[in-house]
Amino acid sequence: MEFDTILQLAGSSLRLAAPLLLACLAGLYSERAGIFDIGLEGKMLAAAFTAGAFAAVTGSAWLGLLAGVCVSVLLGLLHGFASITLKGNQIISSVAINFLASGLTALIGQNWFQQGGLTPQLSGAARFQPISLPFAEALRDVPVLGPVYGGLISGQNILLYVALAAVPLTWWVLHRTRFGLRLRAVGENPGAVDTAGISVTRLRYGAALICGLLCGIAGAYLSTAMSAGFTREMTAGKGFIALAALVFAKWRPWPALGACLLFGLLEAIGIRYQAISLLGWRVPVQLMQALPYILTVVILAGFVGKAIPPRAGGRPYVKER
C-alpha cells in the first residue's frame, strides 16, 4: 500500500472516529457515575439536527454548535430526572430518548424546511472549516514529516481537535481531581459517598450534564463539520458503536481513544474499498458497508475478555433513613 493511501486512510479514520470518541467519553462520564445511558444515539441525533438547522438559518456554525449542545444537555438532564430523581429504569428512559429524537428530528425538519427532514446545505461560515496549524506549509516538502504534519495533523476542523483534547482532559478529571474521585466512587458505592456527606444526586446530575455536553459536540460535528447539513438518521448507529467502544476500553479514556480509532479505521476501510474482488468474486457493496458493524460484534465477542462495569451502574440510589 502506498504511503499516500495510508495517509488518506488515516485521515479518514481520524475524522470518522471523532464523533465516536466524543460519544464514548460522554458514556464514560455517565456510566462511571452509575447511570447507564443507551440514549447517546438520540442525543447525538437531536444535536446534529439542531446544529444543522441553526447553522443554516443563522449562517454561523458556532451558533449551531451552541444550539445543538443546549438540546443535548436538556435531553441528558431529562434522562437524569427520570433515572435519578424519579428513580426510573435507566435503560427504558434512555431508549425513549432515542425514539423521541428519531421522530422529532424528522417531523420538525420536514415542517421547517420542506426537504424530507433534511436541512439546507451548509457552506462558508455555517460549517467548521479546516484549520492550518503553524509551520504546516513550511514543512510540507519535508519527507514523511511534512505529509504527516501538513496532511494529517494539520488541516482538520476545530471539533476534531476538541475530541482529541477531551481524552487527556477526561483522564485528568477522573484521576487527578476531587470531582473525578467522587464521580468514580458514586458509580461503585454511592452509599459510602452519601455517608461522607457528599450529594450523590448532585454528582450524578453533573455526569448527566457532561454527557449531554459531549454528545452535543459530537452531533454538531456530524452536521456542521463532517457533513454539510443534517440528513435523516445521520448518526447511523454511532451512539451504539460508541457504547461498544466504551465496553471494549473497559471504561477508561486512553483505551477508549484506541477503540474509537479502530472502529473509525474499519468504517474508513468499508467506505474506501466498496468495489473490490476476492478470488474473482465481487464483494457486495452492502457487505463492505456493514463491515464496521460486523467487526464490532466480532471484536466485542472475541477480544474484550471480562469487562466489569461500575458496580452501582443501572441502579437508582435510595438514601437510607
KOLKEMAR-996531 format. One record per residue (C-alpha): residue number from 1; residue in three letters; x, z, y. Coordinates in nm, 2 decimals. Layout:
<recs>
<pos:NUM; code:ala; east:X; up:Z; north:Y>
...
</recs>
This chain:
<recs>
<pos:1; code:met; east:0.00; up:0.00; north:0.00>
<pos:2; code:glu; east:0.14; up:-0.10; north:0.34>
<pos:3; code:phe; east:0.23; up:0.17; north:0.60>
<pos:4; code:asp; east:-0.03; up:0.03; north:0.85>
<pos:5; code:thr; east:-0.30; up:0.05; north:0.59>
<pos:6; code:ile; east:-0.21; up:0.41; north:0.51>
<pos:7; code:leu; east:-0.21; up:0.49; north:0.88>
<pos:8; code:gln; east:-0.56; up:0.33; north:0.93>
<pos:9; code:leu; east:-0.69; up:0.52; north:0.62>
<pos:10; code:ala; east:-0.55; up:0.85; north:0.75>
<pos:11; code:gly; east:-0.71; up:0.79; north:1.09>
<pos:12; code:ser; east:-1.05; up:0.71; north:0.94>
<pos:13; code:ser; east:-1.02; up:1.02; north:0.71>
<pos:14; code:leu; east:-0.94; up:1.24; north:1.02>
<pos:15; code:arg; east:-1.24; up:1.11; north:1.21>
<pos:16; code:leu; east:-1.48; up:1.14; north:0.92>
<pos:17; code:ala; east:-1.35; up:1.49; north:0.84>
<pos:18; code:ala; east:-1.41; up:1.63; north:1.19>
<pos:19; code:pro; east:-1.79; up:1.69; north:1.17>
<pos:20; code:leu; east:-1.74; up:1.83; north:0.81>
<pos:21; code:leu; east:-1.48; up:2.07; north:0.94>
<pos:22; code:leu; east:-1.69; up:2.20; north:1.22>
<pos:23; code:ala; east:-1.99; up:2.25; north:1.00>
<pos:24; code:cys; east:-1.77; up:2.41; north:0.73>
<pos:25; code:leu; east:-1.63; up:2.66; north:0.98>
<pos:26; code:ala; east:-1.99; up:2.72; north:1.10>
<pos:27; code:gly; east:-2.09; up:2.81; north:0.75>
<pos:28; code:leu; east:-1.78; up:3.02; north:0.71>
<pos:29; code:tyr; east:-1.87; up:3.25; north:1.00>
<pos:30; code:ser; east:-2.23; up:3.28; north:0.88>
<pos:31; code:glu; east:-2.16; up:3.35; north:0.52>
<pos:32; code:arg; east:-1.87; up:3.58; north:0.59>
<pos:33; code:ala; east:-2.13; up:3.79; north:0.78>
<pos:34; code:gly; east:-2.36; up:3.78; north:0.47>
<pos:35; code:ile; east:-2.60; up:3.51; north:0.59>
<pos:36; code:phe; east:-2.64; up:3.21; north:0.36>
<pos:37; code:asp; east:-2.72; up:2.91; north:0.57>
<pos:38; code:ile; east:-2.83; up:2.59; north:0.39>
<pos:39; code:gly; east:-2.95; up:2.47; north:0.73>
<pos:40; code:leu; east:-2.62; up:2.33; north:0.86>
<pos:41; code:glu; east:-2.75; up:1.99; north:0.79>
<pos:42; code:gly; east:-3.06; up:2.05; north:1.01>
<pos:43; code:lys; east:-2.87; up:2.20; north:1.30>
<pos:44; code:met; east:-2.63; up:1.91; north:1.30>
<pos:45; code:leu; east:-2.91; up:1.65; north:1.29>
<pos:46; code:ala; east:-3.10; up:1.82; north:1.57>
<pos:47; code:ala; east:-2.79; up:1.85; north:1.78>
<pos:48; code:ala; east:-2.69; up:1.48; north:1.71>
<pos:49; code:phe; east:-3.04; up:1.36; north:1.83>
<pos:50; code:thr; east:-3.04; up:1.59; north:2.14>
<pos:51; code:ala; east:-2.69; up:1.50; north:2.24>
<pos:52; code:gly; east:-2.75; up:1.13; north:2.19>
<pos:53; code:ala; east:-3.08; up:1.14; north:2.38>
<pos:54; code:phe; east:-2.95; up:1.34; north:2.68>
<pos:55; code:ala; east:-2.63; up:1.13; north:2.70>
<pos:56; code:ala; east:-2.85; up:0.81; north:2.70>
<pos:57; code:val; east:-3.07; up:0.95; north:2.98>
<pos:58; code:thr; east:-2.81; up:1.12; north:3.20>
<pos:59; code:gly; east:-2.52; up:0.89; north:3.12>
<pos:60; code:ser; east:-2.29; up:1.19; north:3.05>
<pos:61; code:ala; east:-2.15; up:1.28; north:2.71>
<pos:62; code:trp; east:-2.08; up:1.63; north:2.84>
<pos:63; code:leu; east:-2.44; up:1.69; north:2.93>
<pos:64; code:gly; east:-2.54; up:1.55; north:2.59>
<pos:65; code:leu; east:-2.29; up:1.79; north:2.42>
<pos:66; code:leu; east:-2.43; up:2.09; north:2.62>
<pos:67; code:ala; east:-2.79; up:2.00; north:2.52>
<pos:68; code:gly; east:-2.70; up:1.95; north:2.16>
<pos:69; code:val; east:-2.52; up:2.28; north:2.14>
<pos:70; code:cys; east:-2.82; up:2.46; north:2.30>
<pos:71; code:val; east:-3.06; up:2.32; north:2.05>
<pos:72; code:ser; east:-2.84; up:2.40; north:1.76>
<pos:73; code:val; east:-2.78; up:2.76; north:1.88>
<pos:74; code:leu; east:-3.16; up:2.80; north:1.92>
<pos:75; code:leu; east:-3.21; up:2.69; north:1.56>
<pos:76; code:gly; east:-2.93; up:2.92; north:1.45>
<pos:77; code:leu; east:-3.10; up:3.22; north:1.63>
<pos:78; code:leu; east:-3.43; up:3.12; north:1.47>
<pos:79; code:his; east:-3.27; up:3.14; north:1.13>
<pos:80; code:gly; east:-3.12; up:3.47; north:1.23>
<pos:81; code:phe; east:-3.45; up:3.60; north:1.35>
<pos:82; code:ala; east:-3.62; up:3.50; north:1.02>
<pos:83; code:ser; east:-3.34; up:3.64; north:0.79>
<pos:84; code:ile; east:-3.21; up:3.94; north:0.99>
<pos:85; code:thr; east:-3.50; up:4.07; north:1.20>
<pos:86; code:leu; east:-3.78; up:3.97; north:0.96>
<pos:87; code:lys; east:-3.56; up:4.02; north:0.66>
<pos:88; code:gly; east:-3.70; up:3.70; north:0.50>
<pos:89; code:asn; east:-3.55; up:3.48; north:0.23>
<pos:90; code:gln; east:-3.24; up:3.32; north:0.38>
<pos:91; code:ile; east:-3.25; up:3.01; north:0.16>
<pos:92; code:ile; east:-3.61; up:2.93; north:0.24>
<pos:93; code:ser; east:-3.56; up:2.99; north:0.62>
<pos:94; code:ser; east:-3.26; up:2.75; north:0.63>
<pos:95; code:val; east:-3.42; up:2.48; north:0.42>
<pos:96; code:ala; east:-3.72; up:2.50; north:0.65>
<pos:97; code:ile; east:-3.48; up:2.42; north:0.94>
<pos:98; code:asn; east:-3.36; up:2.11; north:0.76>
<pos:99; code:phe; east:-3.72; up:1.98; north:0.72>
<pos:100; code:leu; east:-3.81; up:2.07; north:1.08>
<pos:101; code:ala; east:-3.51; up:1.89; north:1.22>
<pos:102; code:ser; east:-3.56; up:1.58; north:1.00>
<pos:103; code:gly; east:-3.93; up:1.54; north:1.10>
<pos:104; code:leu; east:-3.89; up:1.63; north:1.47>
<pos:105; code:thr; east:-3.59; up:1.40; north:1.54>
<pos:106; code:ala; east:-3.78; up:1.10; north:1.40>
<pos:107; code:leu; east:-4.11; up:1.19; north:1.57>
<pos:108; code:ile; east:-3.96; up:1.27; north:1.92>
<pos:109; code:gly; east:-3.72; up:0.98; north:1.90>
<pos:110; code:gln; east:-4.00; up:0.73; north:1.84>
<pos:111; code:asn; east:-4.21; up:0.89; north:2.11>
<pos:112; code:trp; east:-3.94; up:0.89; north:2.37>
<pos:113; code:phe; east:-3.75; up:0.57; north:2.31>
<pos:114; code:gln; east:-3.99; up:0.35; north:2.10>
<pos:115; code:gln; east:-3.69; up:0.23; north:1.89>
<pos:116; code:gly; east:-3.80; up:0.36; north:1.54>
<pos:117; code:gly; east:-3.65; up:0.71; north:1.60>
<pos:118; code:leu; east:-3.32; up:0.57; north:1.74>
<pos:119; code:thr; east:-3.17; up:0.65; north:2.08>
<pos:120; code:pro; east:-3.04; up:0.37; north:2.31>
<pos:121; code:gln; east:-2.68; up:0.26; north:2.25>
<pos:122; code:leu; east:-2.43; up:0.46; north:2.44>
<pos:123; code:ser; east:-2.14; up:0.33; north:2.64>
<pos:124; code:gly; east:-1.89; up:0.43; north:2.91>
<pos:125; code:ala; east:-1.92; up:0.80; north:3.02>
<pos:126; code:ala; east:-2.21; up:0.85; north:2.78>
<pos:127; code:arg; east:-1.96; up:0.86; north:2.50>
<pos:128; code:phe; east:-1.64; up:1.06; north:2.44>
<pos:129; code:gln; east:-1.36; up:0.82; north:2.48>
<pos:130; code:pro; east:-1.02; up:0.83; north:2.31>
<pos:131; code:ile; east:-0.75; up:1.04; north:2.48>
<pos:132; code:ser; east:-0.40; up:0.92; north:2.51>
<pos:133; code:leu; east:-0.16; up:1.21; north:2.47>
<pos:134; code:pro; east:0.17; up:1.24; north:2.66>
<pos:135; code:phe; east:0.45; up:1.01; north:2.56>
<pos:136; code:ala; east:0.23; up:0.81; north:2.32>
<pos:137; code:glu; east:0.32; up:0.48; north:2.49>
<pos:138; code:ala; east:0.69; up:0.56; north:2.53>
<pos:139; code:leu; east:0.72; up:0.64; north:2.15>
<pos:140; code:arg; east:0.51; up:0.36; north:2.03>
<pos:141; code:asp; east:0.81; up:0.14; north:1.93>
<pos:142; code:val; east:0.99; up:0.42; north:1.75>
<pos:143; code:pro; east:0.98; up:0.36; north:1.37>
<pos:144; code:val; east:0.74; up:0.58; north:1.18>
<pos:145; code:leu; east:0.72; up:0.85; north:1.45>
<pos:146; code:gly; east:0.57; up:0.60; north:1.71>
<pos:147; code:pro; east:0.28; up:0.47; north:1.50>
<pos:148; code:val; east:0.20; up:0.82; north:1.36>
<pos:149; code:tyr; east:0.20; up:0.99; north:1.70>
<pos:150; code:gly; east:0.06; up:0.70; north:1.90>
<pos:151; code:gly; east:-0.19; up:0.56; north:1.65>
<pos:152; code:leu; east:-0.29; up:0.87; north:1.45>
<pos:153; code:ile; east:-0.23; up:1.19; north:1.65>
<pos:154; code:ser; east:-0.29; up:1.03; north:1.99>
<pos:155; code:gly; east:-0.60; up:0.82; north:2.07>
<pos:156; code:gln; east:-0.86; up:1.05; north:1.93>
<pos:157; code:asn; east:-1.16; up:1.20; north:2.12>
<pos:158; code:ile; east:-1.16; up:1.55; north:2.25>
<pos:159; code:leu; east:-1.42; up:1.68; north:2.00>
<pos:160; code:leu; east:-1.18; up:1.59; north:1.71>
<pos:161; code:tyr; east:-0.91; up:1.79; north:1.88>
<pos:162; code:val; east:-1.16; up:2.08; north:1.92>
<pos:163; code:ala; east:-1.24; up:2.06; north:1.55>
<pos:164; code:leu; east:-0.87; up:2.09; north:1.46>
<pos:165; code:ala; east:-0.81; up:2.37; north:1.71>
<pos:166; code:ala; east:-1.10; up:2.56; north:1.56>
<pos:167; code:val; east:-0.91; up:2.62; north:1.24>
<pos:168; code:pro; east:-0.63; up:2.84; north:1.36>
<pos:169; code:leu; east:-0.87; up:3.00; north:1.61>
<pos:170; code:thr; east:-1.10; up:3.09; north:1.33>
<pos:171; code:trp; east:-0.82; up:3.23; north:1.12>
<pos:172; code:trp; east:-0.70; up:3.44; north:1.42>
<pos:173; code:val; east:-1.06; up:3.56; north:1.49>
<pos:174; code:leu; east:-1.13; up:3.66; north:1.13>
<pos:175; code:his; east:-0.79; up:3.82; north:1.05>
<pos:176; code:arg; east:-0.64; up:3.94; north:1.38>
<pos:177; code:thr; east:-0.94; up:4.07; north:1.58>
<pos:178; code:arg; east:-1.16; up:4.37; north:1.56>
<pos:179; code:phe; east:-1.47; up:4.14; north:1.56>
<pos:180; code:gly; east:-1.34; up:3.94; north:1.27>
<pos:181; code:leu; east:-1.26; up:4.25; north:1.07>
<pos:182; code:arg; east:-1.61; up:4.39; north:1.13>
<pos:183; code:leu; east:-1.77; up:4.05; north:1.05>
<pos:184; code:arg; east:-1.59; up:4.03; north:0.71>
<pos:185; code:ala; east:-1.69; up:4.39; north:0.64>
<pos:186; code:val; east:-2.05; up:4.31; north:0.71>
<pos:187; code:gly; east:-2.05; up:4.04; north:0.45>
<pos:188; code:glu; east:-1.90; up:4.27; north:0.19>
<pos:189; code:asn; east:-2.05; up:4.61; north:0.26>
<pos:190; code:pro; east:-2.30; up:4.63; north:0.55>
<pos:191; code:gly; east:-2.38; up:4.99; north:0.47>
<pos:192; code:ala; east:-2.03; up:5.11; north:0.53>
<pos:193; code:val; east:-2.02; up:4.92; north:0.86>
<pos:194; code:asp; east:-2.35; up:5.09; north:0.96>
<pos:195; code:thr; east:-2.22; up:5.43; north:0.86>
<pos:196; code:ala; east:-1.92; up:5.37; north:1.10>
<pos:197; code:gly; east:-2.17; up:5.33; north:1.39>
<pos:198; code:ile; east:-2.14; up:4.96; north:1.42>
<pos:199; code:ser; east:-2.45; up:4.74; north:1.46>
<pos:200; code:val; east:-2.50; up:4.52; north:1.15>
<pos:201; code:thr; east:-2.78; up:4.33; north:1.33>
<pos:202; code:arg; east:-2.56; up:4.25; north:1.63>
<pos:203; code:leu; east:-2.27; up:4.13; north:1.42>
<pos:204; code:arg; east:-2.49; up:3.90; north:1.21>
<pos:205; code:tyr; east:-2.66; up:3.76; north:1.52>
<pos:206; code:gly; east:-2.32; up:3.69; north:1.66>
<pos:207; code:ala; east:-2.23; up:3.50; north:1.34>
<pos:208; code:ala; east:-2.56; up:3.30; north:1.37>
<pos:209; code:leu; east:-2.48; up:3.21; north:1.73>
<pos:210; code:ile; east:-2.12; up:3.09; north:1.64>
<pos:211; code:cys; east:-2.26; up:2.90; north:1.35>
<pos:212; code:gly; east:-2.51; up:2.72; north:1.59>
<pos:213; code:leu; east:-2.24; up:2.65; north:1.84>
<pos:214; code:leu; east:-2.01; up:2.48; north:1.59>
<pos:215; code:cys; east:-2.29; up:2.29; north:1.43>
<pos:216; code:gly; east:-2.40; up:2.17; north:1.77>
<pos:217; code:ile; east:-2.05; up:2.03; north:1.84>
<pos:218; code:ala; east:-2.05; up:1.87; north:1.50>
<pos:219; code:gly; east:-2.38; up:1.70; north:1.57>
<pos:220; code:ala; east:-2.28; up:1.59; north:1.91>
<pos:221; code:tyr; east:-1.96; up:1.44; north:1.76>
<pos:222; code:leu; east:-2.17; up:1.22; north:1.53>
<pos:223; code:ser; east:-2.38; up:1.06; north:1.80>
<pos:224; code:thr; east:-2.16; up:1.06; north:2.11>
<pos:225; code:ala; east:-1.81; up:1.03; north:1.97>
<pos:226; code:met; east:-1.81; up:0.87; north:1.62>
<pos:227; code:ser; east:-2.11; up:0.66; north:1.68>
<pos:228; code:ala; east:-2.27; up:0.50; north:1.99>
<pos:229; code:gly; east:-2.60; up:0.68; north:1.97>
<pos:230; code:phe; east:-2.83; up:0.85; north:1.72>
<pos:231; code:thr; east:-2.98; up:0.69; north:1.41>
<pos:232; code:arg; east:-3.23; up:0.85; north:1.18>
<pos:233; code:glu; east:-3.09; up:1.09; north:0.93>
<pos:234; code:met; east:-2.74; up:1.01; north:1.05>
<pos:235; code:thr; east:-2.59; up:1.33; north:0.91>
<pos:236; code:ala; east:-2.65; up:1.18; north:0.56>
<pos:237; code:gly; east:-2.58; up:1.50; north:0.37>
<pos:238; code:lys; east:-2.27; up:1.60; north:0.57>
<pos:239; code:gly; east:-2.41; up:1.95; north:0.60>
<pos:240; code:phe; east:-2.43; up:1.99; north:0.23>
<pos:241; code:ile; east:-2.08; up:1.84; north:0.18>
<pos:242; code:ala; east:-1.96; up:2.10; north:0.43>
<pos:243; code:leu; east:-2.11; up:2.37; north:0.22>
<pos:244; code:ala; east:-1.94; up:2.22; north:-0.08>
<pos:245; code:ala; east:-1.61; up:2.22; north:0.11>
<pos:246; code:leu; east:-1.67; up:2.59; north:0.20>
<pos:247; code:val; east:-1.70; up:2.68; north:-0.16>
<pos:248; code:phe; east:-1.40; up:2.47; north:-0.25>
<pos:249; code:ala; east:-1.20; up:2.65; north:0.01>
<pos:250; code:lys; east:-1.33; up:2.99; north:-0.11>
<pos:251; code:trp; east:-1.45; up:3.09; north:0.24>
<pos:252; code:arg; east:-1.10; up:3.06; north:0.40>
<pos:253; code:pro; east:-1.03; up:2.85; north:0.72>
<pos:254; code:trp; east:-0.70; up:2.68; north:0.62>
<pos:255; code:pro; east:-0.81; up:2.57; north:0.28>
<pos:256; code:ala; east:-1.14; up:2.45; north:0.45>
<pos:257; code:leu; east:-0.93; up:2.21; north:0.66>
<pos:258; code:gly; east:-0.77; up:2.07; north:0.34>
<pos:259; code:ala; east:-1.11; up:2.04; north:0.16>
<pos:260; code:cys; east:-1.27; up:1.86; north:0.46>
<pos:261; code:leu; east:-0.97; up:1.62; north:0.49>
<pos:262; code:leu; east:-1.00; up:1.55; north:0.12>
<pos:263; code:phe; east:-1.37; up:1.47; north:0.15>
<pos:264; code:gly; east:-1.31; up:1.26; north:0.46>
<pos:265; code:leu; east:-1.05; up:1.06; north:0.27>
<pos:266; code:leu; east:-1.29; up:1.00; north:-0.02>
<pos:267; code:glu; east:-1.55; up:0.87; north:0.23>
<pos:268; code:ala; east:-1.29; up:0.66; north:0.41>
<pos:269; code:ile; east:-1.19; up:0.50; north:0.08>
<pos:270; code:gly; east:-1.56; up:0.44; north:-0.01>
<pos:271; code:ile; east:-1.61; up:0.26; north:0.32>
<pos:272; code:arg; east:-1.29; up:0.06; north:0.33>
<pos:273; code:tyr; east:-1.29; up:-0.06; north:-0.03>
<pos:274; code:gln; east:-1.66; up:-0.16; north:-0.08>
<pos:275; code:ala; east:-1.58; up:-0.51; north:-0.21>
<pos:276; code:ile; east:-1.32; up:-0.46; north:-0.49>
<pos:277; code:ser; east:-1.29; up:-0.57; north:-0.85>
<pos:278; code:leu; east:-1.16; up:-0.39; north:-1.15>
<pos:279; code:leu; east:-1.06; up:-0.59; north:-1.46>
<pos:280; code:gly; east:-1.27; up:-0.88; north:-1.34>
<pos:281; code:trp; east:-1.58; up:-0.66; north:-1.28>
<pos:282; code:arg; east:-1.70; up:-0.64; north:-0.93>
<pos:283; code:val; east:-1.77; up:-0.28; north:-0.83>
<pos:284; code:pro; east:-2.12; up:-0.24; north:-0.68>
<pos:285; code:val; east:-2.12; up:-0.16; north:-0.31>
<pos:286; code:gln; east:-2.37; up:0.12; north:-0.38>
<pos:287; code:leu; east:-2.12; up:0.29; north:-0.62>
<pos:288; code:met; east:-1.84; up:0.29; north:-0.36>
<pos:289; code:gln; east:-2.08; up:0.43; north:-0.10>
<pos:290; code:ala; east:-2.18; up:0.71; north:-0.34>
<pos:291; code:leu; east:-1.81; up:0.78; north:-0.43>
<pos:292; code:pro; east:-1.77; up:1.07; north:-0.19>
<pos:293; code:tyr; east:-2.08; up:1.25; north:-0.32>
<pos:294; code:ile; east:-1.99; up:1.18; north:-0.69>
<pos:295; code:leu; east:-1.64; up:1.31; north:-0.65>
<pos:296; code:thr; east:-1.77; up:1.61; north:-0.45>
<pos:297; code:val; east:-1.96; up:1.72; north:-0.76>
<pos:298; code:val; east:-1.67; up:1.64; north:-0.99>
<pos:299; code:ile; east:-1.43; up:1.84; north:-0.78>
<pos:300; code:leu; east:-1.66; up:2.14; north:-0.75>
<pos:301; code:ala; east:-1.74; up:2.13; north:-1.12>
<pos:302; code:gly; east:-1.38; up:2.10; north:-1.24>
<pos:303; code:phe; east:-1.13; up:2.22; north:-0.99>
<pos:304; code:val; east:-1.28; up:2.51; north:-0.78>
<pos:305; code:gly; east:-1.25; up:2.77; north:-1.05>
<pos:306; code:lys; east:-1.42; up:3.10; north:-0.99>
<pos:307; code:ala; east:-1.54; up:3.12; north:-0.63>
<pos:308; code:ile; east:-1.68; up:3.46; north:-0.54>
<pos:309; code:pro; east:-1.89; up:3.46; north:-0.22>
<pos:310; code:pro; east:-1.92; up:3.77; north:0.01>
<pos:311; code:arg; east:-2.09; up:4.04; north:-0.19>
<pos:312; code:ala; east:-2.37; up:4.11; north:0.06>
<pos:313; code:gly; east:-2.44; up:3.74; north:0.11>
<pos:314; code:gly; east:-2.80; up:3.64; north:0.09>
<pos:315; code:arg; east:-2.94; up:3.99; north:0.10>
<pos:316; code:pro; east:-3.11; up:4.13; north:0.42>
<pos:317; code:tyr; east:-2.97; up:4.47; north:0.52>
<pos:318; code:val; east:-3.23; up:4.75; north:0.52>
<pos:319; code:lys; east:-3.10; up:5.06; north:0.71>
<pos:320; code:glu; east:-3.13; up:5.38; north:0.51>
<pos:321; code:arg; east:-3.31; up:5.66; north:0.70>
</recs>
